[in-house]
C-alpha cells in the first residue's frame, strides 16, 4: 500500500451524509460471589457467582450513568434504571477467580470480571424521542458520531470521513472494504493522537495525513467504524501500510480487543468507562 491509500470505496452527493448514531455501553469491573451450602454443586456455584457479577455490573453501570452524567431533558432517571435493569451484560475478561472456605456456608466461589453493559434499547429510546441532539450536551453520556461526505461513491471519487463527540474521548477509526480488509485510518503513522476533544469535528484525511481515500475495486458494501471510550482503548495487531495501518485482527476480534479498555479505579467510581461503537455504511461501484 502506497502513501496514497487506495480504498475500494456510488455517485458523490452534493451534501454531507448524515451521521450514524452510536451504540452506547458502559464497561465496568464487577465481582460475583456464591457458596455451595448443602444443595449446590461446584458448577452451579460458579454459575451463580457469574450471575451475581453480571447483576452487579448492570447495577453499577446504571448508577454511574445516573450519578456521573446529565440525563435530564433526554431521559428520566427511572428510564435509565429500567434500561440497565434489563441490560445485556457481556463478559469481556475474567480477571480473578478463587475458592474459599466458609465455616457456615461451605465452599464459596469469588469472581472478578470486566464486563460490557448494554442498556435495553427500547427503554433508552425515550432519550431519542425528545428531539434534542445528545451531541449538544457535554455532560451527557458519551456520544460519538462518524459520517462521510456521501453515502455512495463511484470509481475515482475521493472520500472524506468526519468524527465528532459530545465530550473528550479516546478513539480509533477503522475502514472495512468490500473484501473484508480492515484498515485503521486514525490514529495513523503521521497523526498518532488517540485523544480527541468534545464538540470538535475531525476530518480524515486532513492535516499531516499522508494518504487519500480514493475509490477503486473491489466495489460493494463497505463500512467506517469508530470505537470510542472515556478511557484508552485496547491494542490491535497492526502493520504499517504507508500512512495507515493494516489491521491483522479479524473483524470480531477488533471489537473485542478494542473493548479491552484500561479500567482502573482512577477511571471513575469503582472503575467505569463509557464506550461507543458507531458505524457508517457506504456503497461503492464502478
QUIWOUR-V765247 format. One record per backbone hydrogen bond with DSSP energy under -0.5 kcal/mol. NH is the residue of the N-H (numbers start at 0). CO is the residue of the C=O. Records with the same first field share a line. If there is no record, write none. Layout:
# QUIWOUR-V765247
NH = CO + CO
This chain:
# QUIWOUR-V765247
4 = 2
5 = 3
6 = 4 + 213
8 = 6
16 = 147
19 = 145
22 = 276
23 = 21
24 = 274
25 = 116
26 = 272
27 = 25 + 114
28 = 269 + 270
29 = 112
31 = 110
33 = 108
35 = 106
36 = 104
38 = 35
39 = 35
44 = 40
45 = 41
46 = 42
47 = 43
48 = 44
49 = 45
50 = 46
51 = 47
52 = 48
53 = 49
54 = 50
55 = 51
56 = 52
57 = 53
58 = 54
59 = 55
60 = 56
61 = 57
62 = 58
63 = 59
64 = 60
65 = 61
66 = 62
67 = 63
68 = 64
69 = 138
70 = 68
73 = 70
74 = 70
79 = 75
80 = 76
81 = 77
82 = 78
83 = 79
84 = 80
85 = 81
86 = 83
87 = 117
88 = 86
89 = 87 + 115
91 = 89 + 113
92 = 113
94 = 92 + 111
95 = 111
97 = 109
99 = 107
101 = 105
105 = 101
107 = 99
108 = 33
109 = 97
110 = 31
111 = 95
112 = 29
113 = 92
114 = 27 + 112
115 = 89
116 = 25 + 114
117 = 87 + 115
118 = 116
119 = 82
123 = 119
124 = 120 + 121
125 = 122
126 = 123
127 = 123
128 = 124
129 = 125 + 126
130 = 127
133 = 131
135 = 132
136 = 133
137 = 135
139 = 136
144 = 163
145 = 19
146 = 161
148 = 159
152 = 282
154 = 284
155 = 214
156 = 153
158 = 212
160 = 203
161 = 146
162 = 201
163 = 144
165 = 142
168 = 195
169 = 228
170 = 193
171 = 226
172 = 185
173 = 224
174 = 182
175 = 222
176 = 174 + 180
179 = 176
182 = 174
183 = 244
184 = 172 + 182
185 = 172
186 = 190
187 = 190
188 = 242
189 = 242
195 = 168
198 = 164
199 = 196
201 = 162 + 199
203 = 160
208 = 205
213 = 4 + 211
214 = 156
219 = 283
221 = 281
222 = 175
223 = 279
224 = 173
225 = 277
226 = 171
227 = 275
228 = 169
229 = 273
233 = 257
237 = 235
238 = 245
240 = 243
244 = 183
245 = 238
246 = 181 + 244
247 = 236 + 245
248 = 236
253 = 249
254 = 250
255 = 251
256 = 252
257 = 253
258 = 254
259 = 256
260 = 258
261 = 231
262 = 260
263 = 261
266 = 263
267 = 264
270 = 267
272 = 26
274 = 24
275 = 227
276 = 22
277 = 225
279 = 223
281 = 221
282 = 150
283 = 219
284 = 152
